């Protein structure tokens, strides 16, 4: 019930999508990500979602670079969290985060964006720290 209420408050919508290109060592990967650019949308994140399609997920956009900490509370899916700095460089990837975990995961350095995709997708797509991310809306 609480998660449903947060979703209403956050006003999640299909039109709030961004197309993201990641230049990997071998090719370019394209993702369609739901935008979480407000406090409420970032707080809700992927809570309660029971599926993520291939090349889909969410991008958390922060107003200023910061040391980002996240957790998997109320999230039934395993996720990969990709931390990106304000130049578009991937700083770190937290692979296959445990569903429902309350353990905090940190960017370790100042991140501007966090991309969340299905657990294991970063490896499957060849995404690695140091790769470049480009956002278009």
VENQUI-V653029 format. One record per residue. N is the residue number from 1. RES is the residue in one small letter. SS is DSSP state (2 for helix, 1 for strand, 0 for the rest). D_FIRST is the distance of its C-alpha to the first C-alpha in Angstrom with 1 decimal. Layout:
BEGIN
[[N & RES & SS & D_FIRST] [N & RES & SS & D_FIRST]]
END
This chain:
BEGIN
[[1 & x & 0 & 0.0] [2 & x & 2 & 3.8] [3 & x & 2 & 5.5] [4 & x & 2 & 5.1] [5 & x & 2 & 6.3] [6 & x & 2 & 8.7] [7 & x & 2 & 9.9] [8 & x & 2 & 10.8] [9 & x & 2 & 12.6] [10 & x & 2 & 14.3] [11 & x & 0 & 15.5] [12 & x & 0 & 15.9] [13 & x & 0 & 18.8] [14 & x & 0 & 21.4] [15 & x & 0 & 24.1] [16 & x & 0 & 23.1] [17 & x & 1 & 25.0] [18 & x & 1 & 27.9] [19 & x & 1 & 30.7] [20 & x & 1 & 31.7] [21 & x & 1 & 35.1] [22 & x & 1 & 35.8] [23 & x & 1 & 39.5] [24 & x & 0 & 40.0] [25 & x & 0 & 43.3] [26 & x & 0 & 43.9] [27 & x & 0 & 42.1] [28 & x & 1 & 39.4] [29 & x & 1 & 35.8] [30 & x & 1 & 33.6] [31 & x & 1 & 29.8] [32 & x & 1 & 27.4] [33 & x & 1 & 24.7] [34 & x & 1 & 21.7] [35 & x & 1 & 22.6] [36 & x & 1 & 20.5] [37 & x & 0 & 23.0] [38 & x & 0 & 21.1] [39 & x & 2 & 19.6] [40 & x & 2 & 16.0] [41 & x & 2 & 16.6] [42 & x & 2 & 18.2] [43 & x & 2 & 15.5] [44 & x & 2 & 12.9] [45 & x & 0 & 15.6] [46 & x & 0 & 15.1] [47 & x & 0 & 11.8] [48 & x & 0 & 10.2] [49 & x & 0 & 13.4] [50 & x & 0 & 15.2] [51 & x & 0 & 18.6] [52 & x & 0 & 21.0] [53 & x & 0 & 24.2] [54 & x & 0 & 27.5] [55 & x & 0 & 28.4] [56 & x & 1 & 24.9] [57 & x & 1 & 22.5] [58 & x & 1 & 21.7] [59 & x & 1 & 24.1] [60 & x & 1 & 23.2] [61 & x & 1 & 25.9] [62 & x & 1 & 26.9] [63 & x & 1 & 29.2] [64 & x & 1 & 31.7] [65 & x & 1 & 32.4] [66 & x & 1 & 30.9] [67 & x & 1 & 30.4] [68 & x & 1 & 26.9] [69 & x & 1 & 24.8] [70 & x & 1 & 21.6] [71 & x & 0 & 19.6] [72 & x & 0 & 17.6] [73 & x & 0 & 14.6] [74 & x & 0 & 11.6] [75 & x & 0 & 14.1] [76 & x & 0 & 15.2] [77 & x & 0 & 18.4] [78 & x & 0 & 21.6] [79 & x & 1 & 22.6] [80 & x & 1 & 25.9] [81 & x & 1 & 25.7] [82 & x & 1 & 28.8] [83 & x & 1 & 29.9] [84 & x & 1 & 32.2] [85 & x & 0 & 34.5] [86 & x & 0 & 35.6] [87 & x & 0 & 38.5] [88 & x & 0 & 36.3] [89 & x & 1 & 37.4] [90 & x & 1 & 35.1] [91 & x & 1 & 35.3] [92 & x & 1 & 33.4] [93 & x & 1 & 31.2] [94 & x & 1 & 28.8] [95 & x & 1 & 28.9] [96 & x & 1 & 26.5] [97 & x & 1 & 24.0] [98 & x & 0 & 22.4] [99 & x & 0 & 18.8] [100 & x & 0 & 16.4] [101 & x & 0 & 19.4] [102 & x & 0 & 19.4] [103 & x & 0 & 23.0] [104 & x & 0 & 23.8] [105 & x & 1 & 25.8] [106 & x & 1 & 28.2] [107 & x & 1 & 30.1] [108 & x & 1 & 33.2] [109 & x & 1 & 34.6] [110 & x & 1 & 33.6] [111 & x & 1 & 31.4] [112 & x & 1 & 30.7] [113 & x & 1 & 28.4] [114 & x & 1 & 26.2] [115 & x & 1 & 25.9] [116 & x & 1 & 23.3] [117 & x & 1 & 24.4] [118 & x & 1 & 24.0] [119 & x & 0 & 25.5] [120 & x & 0 & 29.3] [121 & x & 2 & 29.6] [122 & x & 2 & 31.5] [123 & x & 2 & 34.1] [124 & x & 2 & 34.4] [125 & x & 2 & 34.9] [126 & x & 0 & 37.4] [127 & x & 0 & 35.5] [128 & x & 0 & 36.9] [129 & x & 0 & 37.2] [130 & x & 0 & 39.7] [131 & x & 0 & 38.8] [132 & x & 1 & 38.4] [133 & x & 1 & 35.3] [134 & x & 1 & 35.8] [135 & x & 1 & 33.0] [136 & x & 1 & 33.5] [137 & x & 0 & 31.1]]
END
